[in-house]
Every structure is written in C-alpha cells, then in structure tokens.
Amino acid sequence: MPVYCIPGSYKVVGASPDGDSVRFYPDDATIFEQAGMRVRLNAHGGAQLRLDAIDALETHYTPPRSKHTWRQPQALARGAGDELLTHLGFSGVQRADDGTVTAATPDSTRGYILTRFADTYGRAVSFAYAGDRAAEPTEASAPDADSDEPGGGQQVSVGGLPTVHLGVPELARSANYHLLSMGLVYPTFYSKLYVDLREALAKEADSARRVHKGIWEKDVTHHGFDVTSRDQLETELVILPKLFRRLAEFLSLDETGSAALTGFRAFLAQHDDRLFTVPAGQSTGFDTLVKVRRQHLRLSLAPEHIVFVEK
C-alpha cells in the first residue's frame, strides 16, 4: 500500500484540535478521492487527521447514546494539544472553555502529511509534519525489509500521485514522534503500521517512560488503580485513553452515577476489540488484557506491546 505525500496547510481557529487530531487542508482538495481514500472534508476542503500510532488524553469524549462529555485530567490533555500546535508552527493560541481555538498566530501554517488510509470515521490516519518536505536524493535507497512501500527513500508516483517510502529517519521528524518523545501521548498501535516504524516508536515511548516524562509520571494503567468515582476518572487518574473510553462507555450505561465495575469485563468482551501482542504474537481481545478485581483494574501489558486490529 503506497504512502501518499500530501502538501497543504493547518488551520485551527474555529476547530478543537487536541494532542492526536488536527485539521489539515490539502493544496488539492480532490487528492484524497484520487488516492481512493474515503476522507470526510468540511465545506472548505479541510480534513480531520487522526495522528497515527499515538493517543492523547481526552479533552472531550461523548460516548454513544450519552449526553455527558467525559474528560481526562486536563493539564496533561491540553498540554499535548498545545505542544502539537506549537510543533506545527502556531503561537498565541487562545481557546474557549469548550476547547475551541478562538485565536492563533498565524492563521495557517504550511505542512504535509504522509498517509495511506482513512479510519471508519473518515479521518485521514497520518503522520503530520511542519513546513514543506525536503527534496529527495537523486538516488533511491532500497526499501526496508519489513516494508512493501514503493520507491525506497525517493519520492515516486503511483497513479499520478506523489508517494514516498516512510522510514525511521523521516518518522522521527513527525509531530507524532515528537509528542511521544515528550511523553505527552500514549503509544497506541494498529496492525497497518509497519513493523520497523512500530519498533522505533515503542523504543521512544519506553525511553520517555523510564525518565517519567509527561504522562508517565502519573500513569497507573499497567500498575493498576482503584476506581472510586466518575469524578476521579476525569480529574485524577492518568490511564490509557482506549481504556478510559471503554470505561466511560460502560459507566454511561448506568444512569445512577455509580462507578461499579461489575460486568465491565463482559462489556469489553461484547465490544470485541481484537488485537495481537508483541513479541509473543498472541491473537486475543482487549478484555483478556484488562484485569478486574472488585474495583481494582489494570492492563496486564504495557501499551507498546499491544497492536489493535482496525475495524
């Protein structure tokens, strides 16, 4: 599957970017359609990106069929979003209480994305970059052994569209990698991510955790935690956003305001988030990795050892 290199610009005023999602306006509004990607565009040609391989704490999450918007600890959640915008070239960012950007300097910044597909919500799953892509060397290097992408290190054309080989050196220049290296986001891998890229990202996440950067100073996902209230989930506990979202969805089914975890494992099994573990390669469901004992909960594997299967 080719990796498309798409130049354009980022615009954030009037939007609610967070640590793993931002609005991108390609120079050619038809390029996603040309690439066969089902990306949803707004009326002005902007696409919502989902930054590949990372997951930031939730600034706002409304479970299906729920009226309540859930949030994770906001200092770290907003910190990831602020750092993403700074990395993309924005300054002086001001937000309303609901997270909508009301002002930023400049109005837009140049950038490009490397992407292969869209998710089920119509977001382009991408590695995001500031500025224009540097010119490629005249001689193409051989592709990595674990990659089936065309063209080695040189930009080539597939169906008239610019494509590239995304290797680890260029990965390290992405906003995704930067946020992970700062300890501001969790590694959250899906099966379409190439092995060499996943391994590089996992190593960087482990390095950030070892020195307790950002989220890793307070993270309790792997060590475990007691759920005492819904407010505690939103204001105190720093946990993997994937697990937080499933907890929010489960607790939203109980209109009494209880935080009881009775039935949570069964709920996860019904949700059927499929994954495989690395390096063991065990194919299983998310529910088998989430350990629940009364109100105590933990994830039995570190997140970089989990690879989810796209739905």
Wavefront OBJ file of the C-alpha trace (Angstrom):
o trace
v 0.000 0.000 0.000
v 1.587 3.318 -1.071
v 2.243 6.152 1.361
v 0.901 9.362 -0.137
v 2.732 12.631 0.464
v 0.124 15.387 0.585
v 1.153 19.047 0.962
v -1.180 21.627 2.403
v -1.765 23.747 5.464
v -3.032 23.500 9.018
v -5.821 25.786 10.241
v -7.032 25.700 13.822
v -9.237 28.747 14.529
v -12.818 27.584 14.995
v -11.716 23.966 15.489
v -10.938 21.935 18.603
v -7.572 20.270 17.953
v -6.180 18.012 20.648
v -2.999 16.009 21.071
v -3.721 13.493 18.329
v -6.080 15.255 15.934
v -5.881 18.453 13.896
v -7.485 19.955 10.786
v -5.492 19.800 7.541
v -6.283 21.496 4.224
v -4.605 19.815 1.231
v -3.494 22.057 -1.607
v -5.569 19.865 -3.926
v -8.972 19.181 -2.354
v -9.516 16.199 -4.673
v -6.332 14.362 -3.746
v -7.912 12.020 -1.193
v -10.520 10.972 -3.730
v -7.794 10.417 -6.322
v -5.967 8.212 -3.821
v -9.100 6.158 -3.175
v -9.267 7.300 0.453
v -12.693 7.930 1.969
v -11.765 11.072 3.866
v -14.521 13.402 5.005
v -13.930 17.052 4.115
v -15.651 20.102 5.553
v -17.212 22.788 3.362
v -13.812 24.480 2.976
v -11.908 21.346 1.973
v -10.436 20.589 5.389
v -9.811 17.025 6.556
v -9.685 15.913 10.167
v -6.493 13.975 10.802
v -6.026 11.115 13.231
v -2.355 11.064 14.094
v -1.138 7.509 13.608
v 0.330 5.392 16.436
v -0.435 7.800 19.297
v -3.354 8.533 21.622
v -3.630 11.668 23.754
v -5.624 12.050 26.940
v -9.198 13.004 26.120
v -10.078 16.687 26.229
v -13.687 15.806 25.403
v -15.283 12.433 24.720
v -19.012 11.738 24.466
v -19.867 8.029 24.487
v -22.503 6.781 22.042
v -26.063 7.445 23.259
v -24.758 9.530 26.165
v -25.354 13.205 26.881
v -22.356 13.567 29.190
v -18.967 14.623 27.820
v -16.119 12.909 29.645
v -12.622 14.328 30.090
v -9.298 13.073 31.368
v -7.004 15.208 33.564
v -6.929 18.439 31.626
v -3.450 19.765 32.371
v -1.872 16.831 30.514
v -4.633 16.569 27.914
v -4.411 20.250 26.982
v -0.625 20.122 27.218
v -0.453 17.580 24.402
v -2.715 19.694 22.205
v -0.743 22.856 22.915
v 2.554 21.130 22.093
v 1.149 19.789 18.812
v 0.128 23.281 17.699
v 3.496 24.723 18.732
v 5.286 21.998 16.773
v 3.177 22.828 13.703
v 4.174 26.498 13.928
v 1.345 28.206 15.828
v 1.759 30.600 18.736
v -0.512 32.762 20.838
v -3.224 30.111 20.778
v -6.350 31.051 22.723
v -9.209 28.688 23.453
v -12.777 28.943 24.665
v -13.870 26.896 27.671
v -15.005 24.066 25.397
v -11.541 23.821 23.779
v -12.386 25.633 20.546
v -9.486 27.746 19.291
v -10.548 31.389 19.090
v -7.216 32.903 18.027
v -3.802 31.752 16.796
v -0.772 33.239 15.057
v -0.507 32.817 12.122
v -3.961 31.939 10.739
v -2.483 28.887 8.989
v 0.867 27.123 8.706
v 2.397 25.098 5.902
v 2.851 21.387 6.302
v 2.436 17.974 4.767
v 1.120 14.603 5.797
v 2.121 11.055 4.978
v -0.940 8.833 4.861
v -2.245 5.567 3.431
v -5.844 5.224 4.547
v -8.792 6.717 6.419
v -10.431 5.307 9.524
v -14.109 4.405 9.870
v -14.889 7.999 10.893
v -13.446 9.458 7.688
v -10.270 10.796 9.303
v -7.005 10.526 7.387
v -4.693 8.363 9.512
v -1.455 10.292 9.143
v 1.991 11.259 10.212
v 1.976 15.064 10.327
v 4.837 17.426 9.539
v 5.502 21.146 9.719
v 6.809 23.009 6.672
v 7.457 21.667 3.193
v 9.039 18.301 2.590
v 12.743 18.452 1.758
v 13.823 17.452 -1.738
v 14.686 13.778 -2.062
v 18.136 12.490 -3.038
v 18.606 11.638 -6.682
v 19.395 8.007 -5.985
v 16.770 5.864 -4.318
v 17.819 3.634 -1.475
v 16.423 0.154 -1.101
v 13.181 -0.174 0.849
v 13.304 -1.595 4.366
v 12.929 -5.355 4.564
v 9.700 -5.051 6.543
v 8.090 -2.613 4.100
v 6.166 -3.152 0.900
v 6.136 0.554 0.102
v 7.442 1.751 -3.279
v 10.497 3.731 -4.128
v 12.958 3.402 -1.259
v 13.913 6.844 0.038
v 12.894 8.665 -3.133
v 9.536 10.220 -3.957
v 7.836 8.328 -6.774
v 4.434 8.424 -8.430
v 1.604 5.922 -8.153
v -1.382 6.664 -10.362
v -0.041 10.188 -10.864
v 0.035 10.912 -7.116
v 3.240 11.562 -5.119
v 4.182 8.676 -2.844
v 7.171 8.079 -0.610
v 8.819 5.429 1.485
v 8.390 6.344 5.122
v 11.460 5.180 7.003
v 12.530 5.707 10.585
v 14.586 8.901 9.928
v 11.564 10.695 8.465
v 9.273 9.191 11.096
v 11.454 10.870 13.739
v 10.678 14.280 12.210
v 6.909 13.839 12.541
v 4.699 15.534 15.098
v 3.571 12.047 16.161
v 7.088 11.005 17.133
v 7.790 14.368 18.777
v 4.775 14.103 21.085
v 5.699 10.535 22.002
v 9.287 11.544 22.778
v 7.968 14.306 25.070
v 5.889 11.779 26.997
v 2.693 13.662 26.166
v 0.837 10.812 24.427
v 0.494 7.054 24.712
v 1.715 4.665 22.040
v -1.384 3.067 20.530
v -0.584 0.835 17.600
v -2.785 -0.669 14.910
v -1.978 -3.532 12.589
v -1.471 -1.464 9.431
v 1.551 0.270 10.949
v 4.812 -1.095 9.553
v 6.953 -3.153 11.896
v 10.107 -1.000 11.712
v 8.100 2.145 12.497
v 6.273 0.482 15.366
v 9.513 -0.723 16.904
v 11.071 2.748 16.698
v 8.003 4.335 18.306
v 7.864 1.685 21.037
v 11.506 2.322 21.881
v 10.879 6.070 22.120
v 7.843 5.556 24.351
v 9.859 3.315 26.644
v 12.616 5.934 26.856
v 10.111 8.621 27.873
v 8.586 6.326 30.498
v 11.956 5.476 32.034
v 12.574 9.150 32.864
v 8.945 9.798 33.897
v 8.236 12.392 31.219
v 4.768 13.888 30.916
v 2.017 11.318 31.368
v 4.476 8.697 32.609
v 4.985 10.497 35.911
v 1.374 9.740 36.876
v 0.330 6.857 34.626
v -1.294 3.937 36.518
v -2.542 1.850 33.581
v -0.116 -1.038 33.968
v 0.406 -0.892 37.747
v -3.322 -0.749 38.439
v -5.756 1.550 40.217
v -8.957 1.565 42.247
v -11.986 3.218 40.663
v -13.764 5.154 43.399
v -15.911 7.626 41.428
v -16.599 9.009 37.991
v -15.072 12.326 39.019
v -11.847 10.520 39.922
v -11.668 9.061 36.398
v -11.975 12.527 34.889
v -9.769 14.574 37.193
v -7.198 12.286 38.831
v -6.425 9.027 37.041
v -3.962 9.091 34.162
v -4.660 5.977 32.104
v -4.535 4.745 28.515
v -7.230 6.678 26.608
v -8.500 3.494 24.938
v -9.232 2.054 28.380
v -10.708 5.359 29.594
v -13.117 5.494 26.638
v -14.340 1.960 27.285
v -14.841 2.803 30.969
v -16.756 5.955 30.044
v -18.970 3.993 27.657
v -19.648 1.311 30.263
v -20.391 3.684 33.133
v -22.637 5.800 30.902
v -25.000 2.829 30.674
v -25.771 3.273 34.401
v -27.821 6.434 34.914
v -27.490 6.302 38.715
v -23.972 7.767 38.676
v -22.408 4.621 40.084
v -18.782 3.724 39.362
v -19.263 -0.006 39.966
v -17.210 -2.219 37.633
v -19.475 -5.284 37.893
v -19.939 -6.512 34.337
v -17.133 -4.438 32.832
v -15.164 -7.456 31.567
v -18.308 -8.821 29.901
v -18.907 -5.403 28.334
v -15.383 -5.412 26.894
v -15.844 -8.922 25.528
v -19.022 -7.830 23.742
v -17.189 -4.839 22.289
v -14.658 -7.283 20.820
v -11.604 -5.059 20.325
v -9.318 -7.530 18.563
v -5.536 -7.296 18.922
v -2.315 -9.237 18.939
v 0.525 -8.977 21.409
v 4.192 -8.373 20.621
v 6.579 -10.026 20.596
v 4.514 -13.107 21.534
v 2.094 -12.679 18.625
v -0.922 -13.891 20.610
v -4.233 -13.065 18.921
v -6.838 -12.144 21.525
v -9.312 -9.492 22.674
v -8.794 -6.377 24.764
v -10.963 -7.890 27.507
v -8.364 -10.607 28.186
v -5.716 -7.994 28.997
v -7.894 -5.898 31.311
v -7.781 -7.395 34.795
v -10.655 -6.504 37.131
v -10.937 -7.453 40.800
v -13.832 -5.725 42.505
v -12.996 -2.027 41.914
v -9.326 -2.581 41.093
v -8.363 -2.510 37.439
v -5.135 -2.820 35.493
v -3.865 -3.529 31.984
v -1.638 -6.598 32.045
v 0.658 -5.445 29.206
v 2.399 -2.147 28.544
v 0.613 -0.361 25.655
v 3.541 -0.662 23.232
v 3.186 -4.464 23.412
v -0.390 -4.281 22.084
v -1.333 -3.985 18.409
v -5.022 -3.423 17.728
v -6.680 -4.684 14.562
v -8.509 -1.995 12.566
v -12.255 -2.407 12.312
l 1 2 3 4 5 6 7 8 9 10 11 12 13 14 15 16 17 18 19 20 21 22 23 24 25 26 27 28 29 30 31 32 33 34 35 36 37 38 39 40 41 42 43 44 45 46 47 48 49 50 51 52 53 54 55 56 57 58 59 60 61 62 63 64 65 66 67 68 69 70 71 72 73 74 75 76 77 78 79 80 81 82 83 84 85 86 87 88 89 90 91 92 93 94 95 96 97 98 99 100 101 102 103 104 105 106 107 108 109 110 111 112 113 114 115 116 117 118 119 120 121 122 123 124 125 126 127 128 129 130 131 132 133 134 135 136 137 138 139 140 141 142 143 144 145 146 147 148 149 150 151 152 153 154 155 156 157 158 159 160 161 162 163 164 165 166 167 168 169 170 171 172 173 174 175 176 177 178 179 180 181 182 183 184 185 186 187 188 189 190 191 192 193 194 195 196 197 198 199 200 201 202 203 204 205 206 207 208 209 210 211 212 213 214 215 216 217 218 219 220 221 222 223 224 225 226 227 228 229 230 231 232 233 234 235 236 237 238 239 240 241 242 243 244 245 246 247 248 249 250 251 252 253 254 255 256 257 258 259 260 261 262 263 264 265 266 267 268 269 270 271 272 273 274 275 276 277 278 279 280 281 282 283 284 285 286 287 288 289 290 291 292 293 294 295 296 297 298 299 300 301 302 303 304 305 306 307 308 309 310 311
